[in-house]
């Protein structure tokens, strides 16, 4: 009933009386009043004036699974979407769903994460205004292809940001999206596998959308779409764009085993051509990032001409962060 109340108020240019709302919905005015109060508790700003009724002033920035699913037109990613108010980690929730037979393409999003995480065991800041979600995939691929799945997901999110906002978003290998020299998106891919085949993959994505400020310790390294554009982003509309690109890119990847247009991916990658330092298994490698292979490895050439194919570890890029 609350959705109907919001619909009635949204379509009105002025106040709507409680009597009129109760007549339209076929309920008592007390029921209308209770639903109005419930909506206010959820963050809706609704004015009330004696003898005039109610007016909707402001809607909360909440994800709506029904809006996200409506006429989405996807093949795999986003065929099922759930939005949770709070969860420990969307990746952990997807892994739990996978063990219970969760469907290929399921998306779990949350307004709040109490235990969000990034690569190398780091925590991920789940501030208000962000977009936090994970995708369950069951691709018929060997475990060695998981690095490429991360690249494909990053490429898709980067395209969505560029298309929706016009910002010059770019990819920092292997799992970050940056705008300028600050991080706006982090991606964490986890898997369960047999010796030669993936059981499932969980792709966790955190996007700083309407975040207005960051804690002191990361404010020089992090940014958001709001900070970069100076205006709020409709999270539901933007999320639909992200899902569209994820479905298109990941479906293509799972069929062809590589990103079809790798050259376009490379053009969006800020890591290539930069001096980098890589810490791998306790050893530091310094050189220039020269290429990315079809399997997602970063090719680094040191000053003596030796080439290293990097598939994991901590990578620092000169001029970033």
Steps between C-alpha positions, in 0.01 A plus 500: 500500500790738567600481133149607401508791744833619354360460148198719585711770665760493219238567234359802683630856461361600839346360813283188495248457781502190716136454406586493128782250553277276710229515229744404223649213701176386661641516853439707812664837561670341802664245268618787277645682801686187615651449155604865480682468834665178386623672183641785707697248706649367175628846409219648291440869574122550503339826608156500662271800540159501670212519250742464208653153542841363404774604259809300403808721529790258467560129434786311666783373281406132537552214259178345373519141371174540308624811319830328424333191350232676295563460124871446567545272197802298614599143411687387812627770737205650687236244406448485877562803724464532876559813707579452869496773762810372677738206454847405618633489143316460170774262385451282807124505446542396136725213608234387744236518228727308263524215750119497518456473123487872413439578135764599247490878464350573844583849632499575872518871586500659845449848639755424771784252550638437846797300373571618147839392371746565220804325358781371720276487808434875515168636623277691257337819627123458457395862544149632448436585137716220362394210281600159637406178322623157397425275204475121507630336184531133412722509189631181344859619518827384659617678820788659305250731327386675818743790449342575163154500659614781730630698204177447308293623795721806543477581130119482516474727806742747343287517184184552707652791694626666185164461325280605793706789638736608222793470742839382375498180705793265441620160619791440735607137458365272624193605695460875552328775306655844540395850406804721471738356758235391751317172548124489440439125465644181650436145378562177690458166322485180704437144386432141595651245265590141432845424363406581140166685510337788685201416721402865528643850502396790721583844359472768768484862382505816708436835328524838672189664356352774719766501772563864594819457707746234609690432823824690544717194434362439149367839384810561283459162330124461461233681303134459405274580209347777711837660574601483134173624348375728778153345489314204639460189286177301482637175640222284355546643151878476521485146640285392203766638266773311687301175487439545125872529427596221740256265329621592151872477577493196730270300270739570212795404717349169609431404138830602346730450804646849457389859471420540129620857475818476706651799322222724629556359847868583479425856390303548821773351721710764682754238607644441153800711412554598863788420733378245751627311798362155570531316829455129440575232757709748697712601199480843334511537123544843343445581137258624235158348443500417128203273433211293635461144377173336395504310830520823699870506593685831517826497303778697670842563344785601731798723417702202382234387253369206704126443470278387784141383470318612814174334599482596867662712766510867593554737207588867553466726193702822484267799514200307634396544867 
